[in-house]
């Protein structure tokens, strides 16, 4: 994905943030759904980069940030997504029982390393 972002002219910091967001969202699908397949998409628009992660079978609850126990090693994924993105949200997949979690980041033109 880093190479694709680089080819699109996405800035280094946004590239790192995008990789963090995708990693966290895919990890959530693996941890919280029984999906056999995960689909990742990215779109670049006027001044922003949109990332989407779609699962096949939605979990029983909507993804939401939570306050983790300070001693816990997990539970901070959506807090991180919220911290590095300008917006994020959840929508039902248009075809099938899955969900799409998306995040938008401001795009920049400095090179991705």
Backbone as CSV, one residue per row, in Angstrom:
resi,resn,N_x,N_y,N_z,CA_x,CA_y,CA_z,C_x,C_y,C_z
1,UNK,0.822,-1.183,0.000,0.000,0.000,0.000,0.873,1.256,0.000
2,UNK,2.015,1.172,0.676,2.914,2.328,0.714,3.301,2.749,-0.705
3,UNK,3.589,1.772,-1.563,3.981,2.091,-2.939,2.844,2.778,-3.696
4,UNK,1.636,2.299,-3.470,0.482,2.911,-4.155,0.271,4.348,-3.683
5,UNK,0.378,4.582,-2.395,0.238,5.934,-1.862,1.346,6.834,-2.393
6,UNK,2.551,6.299,-2.451,3.679,7.061,-2.989,3.396,7.465,-4.436
7,UNK,2.908,6.514,-5.228,2.606,6.797,-6.635,1.517,7.856,-6.782
8,UNK,0.626,7.948,-5.809,-0.445,8.946,-5.846,0.009,10.312,-5.330
9,UNK,1.261,10.388,-4.843,1.789,11.656,-4.357,1.348,12.015,-2.953
10,UNK,0.950,11.011,-2.177,0.507,11.256,-0.808,1.723,11.571,0.060
11,UNK,1.583,12.553,0.948,2.674,12.980,1.817,3.123,11.900,2.789
12,UNK,4.361,12.023,3.261,4.963,11.013,4.138,4.159,10.803,5.417
13,UNK,3.759,11.876,6.078,3.005,11.732,7.327,1.641,11.112,7.068
14,UNK,0.981,11.543,6.007,-0.330,10.972,5.665,-0.177,9.501,5.292
15,UNK,0.909,9.172,4.609,1.177,7.779,4.257,1.292,6.923,5.519
16,UNK,2.083,7.382,6.478,2.222,6.649,7.740,0.883,6.538,8.459
17,UNK,0.125,7.628,8.492,-1.189,7.611,9.142,-2.136,6.645,8.432
18,UNK,-2.104,6.630,7.107,-2.973,5.740,6.334,-2.642,4.277,6.622
19,UNK,-1.366,3.956,6.704,-0.969,2.584,7.012,-1.420,2.186,8.419
20,UNK,-1.333,3.104,9.360,-1.814,2.852,10.719,-3.324,2.599,10.715
21,UNK,-4.069,3.447,10.011,-5.531,3.314,9.952,-5.927,1.975,9.340
22,UNK,-5.343,1.630,8.195,-5.679,0.358,7.544,-5.357,-0.812,8.467
23,UNK,-4.206,-0.769,9.096,-3.805,-1.835,10.015,-4.809,-1.989,11.157
24,UNK,-5.207,-0.885,11.753,-6.157,-0.938,12.868,-7.526,-1.439,12.415
25,UNK,-8.006,-0.971,11.266,-9.334,-1.374,10.801,-9.367,-2.844,10.400
26,UNK,-8.315,-3.321,9.741,-8.257,-4.739,9.377,-8.153,-5.598,10.639
27,UNK,-7.356,-5.168,11.598,-7.247,-5.895,12.865,-8.608,-6.001,13.541
28,UNK,-9.400,-4.934,13.500,-10.735,-4.972,14.100,-11.639,-5.983,13.407
29,UNK,-11.555,-6.070,12.086,-12.363,-7.062,11.368,-11.976,-8.466,11.831
30,UNK,-10.679,-8.717,11.914,-10.207,-10.041,12.324,-10.635,-10.351,13.759
31,UNK,-10.538,-9.371,14.636,-10.827,-9.589,16.055,-12.317,-9.624,16.387
32,UNK,-13.142,-8.905,15.629,-14.531,-8.705,16.056,-15.596,-9.240,15.107
33,UNK,-15.194,-9.865,14.001,-16.184,-10.453,13.095,-15.769,-11.876,12.751
34,UNK,-16.642,-12.567,12.060,-16.311,-13.911,11.578,-16.115,-13.900,10.064
35,UNK,-15.793,-12.762,9.520,-15.589,-12.625,8.077,-14.417,-13.473,7.606
36,UNK,-14.606,-14.096,6.457,-13.519,-14.833,5.811,-12.741,-13.941,4.857
37,UNK,-13.297,-12.770,4.575,-12.694,-11.887,3.577,-12.774,-10.450,4.072
38,UNK,-11.722,-9.699,3.775,-11.665,-8.274,4.088,-11.287,-7.561,2.803
39,UNK,-11.993,-6.510,2.481,-11.693,-5.727,1.282,-11.256,-4.333,1.706
40,UNK,-10.108,-3.897,1.195,-9.585,-2.562,1.495,-9.606,-1.728,0.224
41,UNK,-10.040,-0.485,0.367,-10.085,0.430,-0.779,-9.526,1.773,-0.363
42,UNK,-8.950,2.475,-1.324,-8.523,3.847,-1.062,-8.892,4.713,-2.244
43,UNK,-9.298,5.917,-1.907,-9.695,6.915,-2.902,-8.978,8.205,-2.557
44,UNK,-8.512,8.892,-3.568,-7.911,10.193,-3.323,-8.788,11.222,-4.007
45,UNK,-9.164,12.252,-3.260,-10.030,13.298,-3.780,-9.410,14.654,-3.561
46,UNK,-10.192,15.668,-3.725,-9.717,17.044,-3.569,-9.327,17.291,-2.115
47,UNK,-8.044,17.180,-1.838,-7.538,17.496,-0.515,-7.677,16.418,0.538
48,UNK,-8.177,15.236,0.176,-8.283,14.182,1.182,-8.075,12.795,0.585
49,UNK,-7.738,11.882,1.460,-7.571,10.472,1.134,-8.629,9.720,1.928
50,UNK,-9.394,8.877,1.260,-10.430,8.093,1.949,-10.020,6.625,1.918
51,UNK,-10.042,6.010,3.075,-9.722,4.596,3.234,-10.982,3.871,3.669
52,UNK,-11.229,2.711,3.088,-12.390,1.907,3.472,-11.957,0.471,3.701
53,UNK,-12.502,-0.136,4.744,-12.293,-1.549,5.023,-13.676,-2.174,5.156
54,UNK,-13.939,-3.160,4.312,-15.253,-3.816,4.302,-15.119,-5.252,4.767
55,UNK,-15.989,-5.636,5.699,-16.039,-7.030,6.113,-17.208,-7.705,5.416
56,UNK,-17.252,-8.999,5.527,-18.276,-9.804,4.877,-19.503,-9.986,5.754
57,UNK,-19.256,-10.101,7.034,-20.315,-10.398,7.994,-20.167,-9.423,9.152
58,UNK,-21.121,-8.544,9.301,-20.995,-7.509,10.338,-21.092,-8.095,11.747
59,UNK,-20.375,-7.460,12.638,-20.433,-7.833,14.055,-21.797,-7.427,14.614
60,UNK,-22.121,-7.929,15.785,-23.419,-7.627,16.400,-23.523,-6.190,16.894
61,UNK,-22.396,-5.548,17.109,-22.401,-4.164,17.583,-21.637,-3.282,16.605
62,UNK,-21.983,-2.004,16.604,-21.267,-1.050,15.755,-19.881,-0.781,16.319
63,UNK,-18.899,-0.622,15.440,-17.579,-0.222,15.925,-17.672,1.146,16.596
64,UNK,-17.049,1.274,17.748,-17.044,2.543,18.484,-15.794,2.597,19.350
65,UNK,-15.204,3.781,19.479,-14.046,3.886,20.370,-14.478,3.627,21.807
66,UNK,-13.582,3.070,22.565,-13.877,2.833,23.973,-12.667,3.237,24.798
67,UNK,-12.892,3.425,26.059,-11.790,3.753,26.953,-11.232,2.442,27.497
68,UNK,-10.037,2.060,27.058,-9.487,0.781,27.505,-8.917,0.881,28.916
69,UNK,-8.824,-0.245,29.551,-8.138,-0.332,30.835,-6.683,0.083,30.602
70,UNK,-6.126,0.933,31.450,-4.746,1.382,31.252,-3.735,0.236,31.192
71,UNK,-4.058,-0.897,31.804,-3.154,-2.048,31.805,-3.333,-2.930,30.571
72,UNK,-4.408,-2.723,29.824,-4.708,-3.537,28.650,-3.776,-3.204,27.493
73,UNK,-3.402,-4.236,26.738,-2.547,-4.021,25.574,-3.351,-3.662,24.330
74,UNK,-4.640,-3.875,24.330,-5.467,-3.607,23.162,-6.569,-2.619,23.474
75,UNK,-7.470,-2.450,22.499,-8.635,-1.609,22.710,-8.462,-0.148,22.360
76,UNK,-7.370,0.182,21.682,-7.114,1.586,21.354,-7.199,1.885,19.857
77,UNK,-7.546,0.895,19.061,-7.519,1.042,17.612,-8.346,2.195,17.079
78,UNK,-9.616,2.268,17.465,-10.460,3.342,16.947,-10.106,4.694,17.555
79,UNK,-9.528,4.688,18.747,-9.021,5.952,19.302,-7.876,6.471,18.434
80,UNK,-7.002,5.565,17.993,-5.909,5.953,17.093,-6.448,6.426,15.747
81,UNK,-7.419,5.692,15.211,-8.025,6.091,13.933,-8.606,7.494,14.055
82,UNK,-9.328,7.759,15.126,-9.910,9.081,15.341,-8.869,10.165,15.512
83,UNK,-7.742,9.813,16.110,-6.694,10.806,16.358,-5.979,11.241,15.083
84,UNK,-5.816,10.330,14.132,-5.048,10.677,12.925,-5.922,11.030,11.726
85,UNK,-7.222,10.772,11.807,-8.092,11.066,10.665,-8.894,12.340,10.911
86,UNK,-9.322,12.956,9.817,-10.165,14.148,9.937,-11.626,13.759,10.158
87,UNK,-11.994,12.542,9.756,-13.343,12.011,9.962,-13.285,10.503,9.778
88,UNK,-14.193,9.801,10.437,-14.329,8.371,10.207,-15.756,7.971,10.552
89,UNK,-16.168,6.819,10.044,-17.521,6.377,10.311,-17.749,4.951,9.858
90,UNK,-18.997,4.538,9.958,-19.399,3.175,9.641,-20.657,3.236,8.795
91,UNK,-20.743,2.372,7.795,-21.972,2.251,7.011,-22.161,0.793,6.626
92,UNK,-23.402,0.410,6.382,-23.678,-0.941,5.914,-23.164,-1.091,4.495
93,UNK,-22.653,-2.270,4.191,-22.201,-2.555,2.829,-23.415,-2.531,1.906
94,UNK,-23.256,-2.004,0.684,-24.405,-1.897,-0.211,-24.931,-3.244,-0.701
95,UNK,-24.061,-4.251,-0.731,-24.465,-5.578,-1.206,-24.020,-6.599,-0.175
96,UNK,-24.944,-7.255,0.463,-24.582,-8.274,1.437,-24.652,-7.774,2.864
97,UNK,-24.312,-8.668,3.786,-24.490,-8.374,5.206,-23.302,-7.681,5.883
98,UNK,-22.338,-7.240,5.130,-21.137,-6.651,5.727,-21.285,-5.192,6.106
99,UNK,-20.195,-4.667,6.665,-20.101,-3.253,7.036,-18.838,-2.673,6.453
100,UNK,-18.869,-1.380,6.237,-17.700,-0.638,5.776,-17.347,0.377,6.854
101,UNK,-16.114,0.316,7.323,-15.595,1.347,8.219,-14.654,2.186,7.368
102,UNK,-14.839,3.496,7.397,-14.061,4.390,6.542,-13.394,5.466,7.389
103,UNK,-12.331,6.010,6.839,-11.637,7.126,7.482,-11.108,8.042,6.393
104,UNK,-11.115,9.331,6.670,-10.559,10.311,5.737,-9.395,11.027,6.398
105,UNK,-8.351,11.227,5.608,-7.167,11.942,6.056,-6.898,13.057,5.066
106,UNK,-6.395,14.183,5.530,-6.017,15.232,4.579,-4.828,14.740,3.767
107,UNK,-4.835,14.979,2.456,-3.697,14.548,1.635,-2.711,15.698,1.491
108,UNK,-1.457,15.335,1.331,-0.390,16.315,1.103,0.417,15.838,-0.082
109,UNK,1.276,16.685,-0.601,2.002,16.303,-1.809,3.469,15.958,-1.583
110,UNK,3.989,16.051,-0.345,5.376,15.650,-0.136,5.483,14.138,-0.315
111,UNK,6.660,13.649,-0.652,6.814,12.240,-0.987,6.684,11.322,0.217
112,UNK,6.187,10.135,-0.048,6.079,9.072,0.941,7.405,8.308,0.937
113,UNK,8.004,8.065,2.085,9.313,7.388,2.156,9.157,5.940,2.516
